[in-house]
Amino acid sequence: MLTPQITSIHFQLTGRCNLRCIFCGQQNGMFDDRSRSRELPPEKWLEIAESMHVLDPKPQIILWGGEPLLYDAFDQLARHLHESGFELGVITNGTLIDRHAELLNRCFKAIYISLDGDAPYHNRIRGNGVFERVKANIGLLKKRSGRLIFLSTLADENVESAPELPRILGALGPDLIHLQQLMYFTRAEIDAYRNWLRTEFQSDDPTIEVWHREDDSDYRRKLENALAEVRRRIAAGEYPCPVFINPHGGEEHCLAPFRRVHIKYDGRVLFCTDFYGFDAGNVLDAPLTELFLSGKADRYRRGIIAGRNPLCAHCSWKSNNDFKLN
C-alpha cells in the first residue's frame, strides 16, 4: 500500500454560494447556504496551515466552497498563506473577482473559473447575466502571476457541443481549459456505497442520491463521441489554448486518500471532494496530521483499495497521481 503523504489540501471555506446552477449538488444538500455560523475562523485555517510547514515538500492549498470569495476573511487568509510560502489555488464561479482582483493577481498560482459555454448557455445554467459579469472580471486578471484555468462541466445540455467549447472559451484568454464530466450512479451502486459507510464507519451520505440515474448510457455515448472529436482537434492543433480531459474511471484505485485532504468549512476532514459520507475526524478535536494517519483513515484507504466504494469507478479524478495545481 502507498505511504500516505499530504501533497494537496482543499480548504472549503464556506458552504455558501451566490449562484443556483441547475446541475449542481449544492441545491440538494451537498453544500449549505446557512454555513456562516459554523465556518472556521481564519485563525484556525492559519493554524492548520502552520502545522504543514514540517512537511517536505510543503503541500499546496486550494481554496474553494460553495463560493470561496464569499468567505468574510478571504483576503486576510489568502494574504497570510501566500506570505507564509504556500502555493495557492482558488476555484470560483468568477462573479466576485472584481472585489479581490489585486489579491488574485498577486497571490495565486492557479485561478480556476467555472465557465460552461457561450453566453446563452452559461446564463441558462448559472443565471441571467452571469457570463457577461464573469467575462468582465476575467479582464481584471491580465496581470496575474499564476495560470487562469477554465473548468467546463459537460452536462446533458452541452455535452454534444463539447468540441466547440475550447474554441468559444479560448477567445477569453485562459491558459488551460479543463473539460469536466458528470457522474451518475445506479441504485445498486448507491446502496452498496451507503451500506459500506453504515457498517464500517457508522455514517451515511444521503446527498449522493442527487446523482442517481439508473441508465446513463445515452449521456456516456454522447460524451465518448464528443471527447473523441475533442481529442482529434487537440492533436490537429485546432484550439487556441491547451485542453485537458480526465478519463472516466480507470483500473487503478483512487489515490486521493493517500495524497490529499479536503477540510470542510466546519472542520471535518475528508479525502474526497465529491462524496461526503466519510470523515476522518474534525480539526477542532485533533491535529490534521493525526487524523490523516489515524486507524480510521487507514481503514478507509484499505476499503478504497478493495473496491468497497463502487462510485469511484465513475470518477474522472481517480487517475490523478499528484493532486497538484496545474
Buried (B, 14 or more C-beta within 10 A) or exposed (E): EEEBEBBBBBBBBBBBBBBEBEBBBBBEBBBBBEBBEEBBEBEBBBBBBEBBEEEEEBBBBBBBBBBBBBBEBBBBBBBBBBEBEBBBBBBBBBBBBEBBBEBBBBBBBBBBBBBBBBBEBBBBBBBEEBBEBBBEBBEBBEEBEBBBBBBBBBBBBBBBBBBBBBBBBBEBBBBBBBBBBBBBBBEEBBEBBBEBBEEBBEEBBEBBBBBEBEEBEEBBEBBEBBBEEBEEBBEEEEBBBBBEBBEBEBEEBBBBBBBBBBBBBBBBBBBBBBBBBBBBBBBEEEEBBBBBEBEBBBBBBEBBBEEBBBBBBBBBBBBBEEBBBB
